[in-house]
Amino acid sequence: MKNIPLFILCNFMATTFLYAQDATIKNNQKQDIYSLIDTYVQAREKKDKALLNRILADDIDQLVSSGVWRYGKNESMNGMLRSSQNNPGTRSINIEKIRFLNSDCGIVDAKYEIQITNGTARKMWSTFIVVYIEDMWKISAIRNMLPTGQ
């Protein structure tokens, strides 16, 4: 009976300390993921294959808005560069939400827009699966969706 308050106090302190550490780590991770997505946009704009190579996981796969699948880093990079060439315009990706599955894996939901040179905009949704490997965040999967009616 005397140990019950001590047990409750220990559990309370343990969960408080664990939660505080987790929040700090996730805030730093979120900043790194924002930076990763910004780097992805820059690489696409500059058609920089070396930069894409650095930020994409080797086993990346991509589902583009036309329904085509790209598997592996080479196929994905070549497709991205081809798409940037065939669809000129200024790209922007605005992150709406980041959810962590664990400390090394997250889901990033974003609005993806291409301002086309003729003044129109192509508005899509993108979901990125990001993983922490080789001491940095990398993109492991991309899903682009074009809302109906566009």
DRENDO-1510 file (C-alpha; in Angstrom, 1 decimal, always signed):
<recs>
REC; n; res; u; v; w
REC; 1; MET; +0.0; +0.0; +0.0 .
REC; 2; LYS; +2.9; +2.4; +0.8 .
REC; 3; ASN; +4.4; +1.8; -2.6 .
REC; 4; ILE; +1.4; +2.8; -4.7 .
REC; 5; PRO; +2.0; +6.6; -4.5 .
REC; 6; LEU; +5.6; +6.1; -5.3 .
REC; 7; PHE; +4.7; +3.9; -8.3 .
REC; 8; ILE; +2.3; +6.6; -9.6 .
REC; 9; LEU; +4.9; +9.3; -9.1 .
REC; 10; CYS; +7.5; +7.4; -11.0 .
REC; 11; ASN; +5.2; +6.7; -13.9 .
REC; 12; PHE; +4.1; +10.3; -14.0 .
REC; 13; MET; +7.8; +11.5; -14.0 .
REC; 14; ALA; +8.8; +9.0; -16.6 .
REC; 15; THR; +6.1; +9.9; -19.1 .
REC; 16; THR; +6.7; +13.6; -18.6 .
REC; 17; PHE; +10.4; +13.3; -19.3 .
REC; 18; LEU; +9.9; +11.1; -22.3 .
REC; 19; TYR; +7.3; +13.3; -23.9 .
REC; 20; ALA; +9.5; +16.5; -23.5 .
REC; 21; GLN; +12.4; +14.8; -25.2 .
REC; 22; ASP; +10.3; +13.5; -28.0 .
REC; 23; ALA; +8.8; +17.0; -28.7 .
REC; 24; THR; +12.2; +18.6; -28.9 .
REC; 25; ILE; +13.5; +16.0; -31.3 .
REC; 26; LYS; +10.4; +16.3; -33.5 .
REC; 27; ASN; +10.7; +20.1; -33.8 .
REC; 28; ASN; +14.3; +19.7; -35.0 .
REC; 29; GLN; +13.3; +16.9; -37.3 .
REC; 30; LYS; +10.4; +19.0; -38.7 .
REC; 31; GLN; +12.9; +21.9; -39.5 .
REC; 32; ASP; +15.2; +19.4; -41.3 .
REC; 33; ILE; +12.2; +18.0; -43.3 .
REC; 34; TYR; +11.1; +21.5; -44.4 .
REC; 35; SER; +14.7; +22.0; -45.6 .
REC; 36; LEU; +14.7; +18.7; -47.4 .
REC; 37; ILE; +11.5; +19.6; -49.3 .
REC; 38; ASP; +12.9; +23.1; -50.2 .
REC; 39; THR; +16.1; +21.4; -51.5 .
REC; 40; TYR; +13.9; +19.1; -53.6 .
REC; 41; VAL; +12.1; +22.1; -55.2 .
REC; 42; GLN; +15.5; +23.8; -55.8 .
REC; 43; ALA; +16.9; +20.6; -57.4 .
REC; 44; ARG; +13.8; +20.3; -59.7 .
REC; 45; GLU; +14.0; +24.0; -60.7 .
REC; 46; LYS; +17.7; +23.8; -61.4 .
REC; 47; LYS; +17.4; +20.4; -63.0 .
REC; 48; ASP; +20.3; +19.4; -60.7 .
REC; 49; LYS; +20.8; +15.6; -60.9 .
REC; 50; ALA; +23.6; +15.6; -58.3 .
REC; 51; LEU; +21.5; +17.3; -55.8 .
REC; 52; LEU; +18.6; +15.0; -56.4 .
REC; 53; ASN; +20.9; +12.0; -56.1 .
REC; 54; ARG; +21.9; +13.3; -52.6 .
REC; 55; ILE; +18.4; +13.7; -51.3 .
REC; 56; LEU; +16.6; +10.7; -52.7 .
REC; 57; ALA; +16.8; +7.3; -51.1 .
REC; 58; ASP; +18.2; +4.5; -53.3 .
REC; 59; ASP; +14.9; +2.6; -53.3 .
REC; 60; ILE; +12.6; +5.6; -54.0 .
REC; 61; ASP; +9.4; +5.1; -55.9 .
REC; 62; GLN; +7.2; +7.7; -57.3 .
REC; 63; LEU; +3.6; +7.8; -58.5 .
REC; 64; VAL; +3.1; +10.8; -60.8 .
REC; 65; SER; -0.3; +12.5; -61.4 .
REC; 66; SER; -0.6; +10.8; -64.8 .
REC; 67; GLY; -0.7; +7.4; -63.0 .
REC; 68; VAL; +2.9; +6.4; -64.1 .
REC; 69; TRP; +5.0; +4.6; -61.5 .
REC; 70; ARG; +8.8; +5.2; -61.3 .
REC; 71; TYR; +10.9; +2.8; -59.4 .
REC; 72; GLY; +14.4; +3.3; -58.1 .
REC; 73; LYS; +16.6; +6.4; -58.0 .
REC; 74; ASN; +17.7; +6.4; -61.6 .
REC; 75; GLU; +14.2; +6.0; -63.1 .
REC; 76; SER; +12.8; +8.6; -60.7 .
REC; 77; MET; +15.6; +11.2; -61.2 .
REC; 78; ASN; +15.4; +10.8; -65.0 .
REC; 79; GLY; +11.6; +11.1; -64.9 .
REC; 80; MET; +11.8; +14.2; -62.7 .
REC; 81; LEU; +14.2; +15.9; -64.9 .
REC; 82; ARG; +12.2; +15.0; -68.0 .
REC; 83; SER; +9.0; +16.3; -66.4 .
REC; 84; SER; +10.7; +19.6; -65.4 .
REC; 85; GLN; +11.8; +20.0; -69.0 .
REC; 86; ASN; +8.4; +19.1; -70.5 .
REC; 87; ASN; +6.4; +21.1; -67.9 .
REC; 88; PRO; +8.2; +24.4; -67.6 .
REC; 89; GLY; +7.2; +26.8; -64.8 .
REC; 90; THR; +8.0; +27.8; -61.3 .
REC; 91; ARG; +7.4; +25.0; -58.8 .
REC; 92; SER; +6.4; +25.5; -55.2 .
REC; 93; ILE; +5.6; +23.0; -52.5 .
REC; 94; ASN; +3.9; +24.2; -49.3 .
REC; 95; ILE; +3.9; +21.7; -46.5 .
REC; 96; GLU; +0.5; +21.3; -44.9 .
REC; 97; LYS; +1.3; +18.6; -42.3 .
REC; 98; ILE; +4.1; +16.3; -41.1 .
REC; 99; ARG; +3.3; +13.1; -39.2 .
REC; 100; PHE; +6.0; +10.9; -37.8 .
REC; 101; LEU; +5.6; +7.1; -37.9 .
REC; 102; ASN; +8.7; +6.8; -35.7 .
REC; 103; SER; +11.9; +8.9; -35.1 .
REC; 104; ASP; +13.3; +7.8; -38.5 .
REC; 105; CYS; +10.2; +7.9; -40.8 .
REC; 106; GLY; +7.6; +10.6; -41.6 .
REC; 107; ILE; +4.8; +11.4; -43.9 .
REC; 108; VAL; +4.7; +14.9; -45.5 .
REC; 109; ASP; +1.5; +16.2; -47.0 .
REC; 110; ALA; +1.8; +19.3; -49.2 .
REC; 111; LYS; +0.2; +21.4; -51.9 .
REC; 112; TYR; +2.3; +21.3; -55.1 .
REC; 113; GLU; +1.8; +24.1; -57.6 .
REC; 114; ILE; +3.5; +24.8; -60.9 .
REC; 115; GLN; +3.1; +28.3; -62.2 .
REC; 116; ILE; +3.1; +27.8; -65.9 .
REC; 117; THR; +4.7; +30.5; -68.2 .
REC; 118; ASN; +1.3; +31.3; -69.8 .
REC; 119; GLY; +0.0; +32.5; -66.5 .
REC; 120; THR; -2.0; +29.5; -65.5 .
REC; 121; ALA; -1.3; +27.3; -62.5 .
REC; 122; ARG; -1.3; +23.5; -62.1 .
REC; 123; LYS; -2.4; +22.7; -58.6 .
REC; 124; MET; -1.8; +19.3; -57.1 .
REC; 125; TRP; -1.4; +17.5; -53.8 .
REC; 126; SER; +1.9; +15.6; -53.0 .
REC; 127; THR; +2.7; +13.2; -50.3 .
REC; 128; PHE; +6.3; +12.4; -49.4 .
REC; 129; ILE; +7.6; +9.6; -47.3 .
REC; 130; VAL; +10.8; +10.7; -45.8 .
REC; 131; VAL; +13.3; +8.5; -43.9 .
REC; 132; TYR; +16.4; +9.3; -41.8 .
REC; 133; ILE; +19.3; +7.3; -43.3 .
REC; 134; GLU; +23.0; +8.0; -43.8 .
REC; 135; ASP; +22.7; +10.8; -41.1 .
REC; 136; MET; +20.2; +12.8; -43.1 .
REC; 137; TRP; +16.6; +13.0; -44.1 .
REC; 138; LYS; +15.9; +11.6; -47.6 .
REC; 139; ILE; +12.8; +11.2; -49.8 .
REC; 140; SER; +11.8; +7.5; -50.0 .
REC; 141; ALA; +8.5; +7.9; -51.9 .
REC; 142; ILE; +6.4; +10.6; -53.7 .
REC; 143; ARG; +2.8; +10.5; -54.5 .
REC; 144; ASN; +1.4; +13.3; -56.7 .
REC; 145; MET; -2.3; +13.7; -57.1 .
REC; 146; LEU; -4.2; +15.9; -59.4 .
REC; 147; PRO; -7.6; +16.9; -57.9 .
REC; 148; THR; -10.6; +16.0; -60.1 .
REC; 149; GLY; -11.7; +18.7; -62.4 .
REC; 150; GLN; -8.2; +19.9; -63.3 .
</recs>
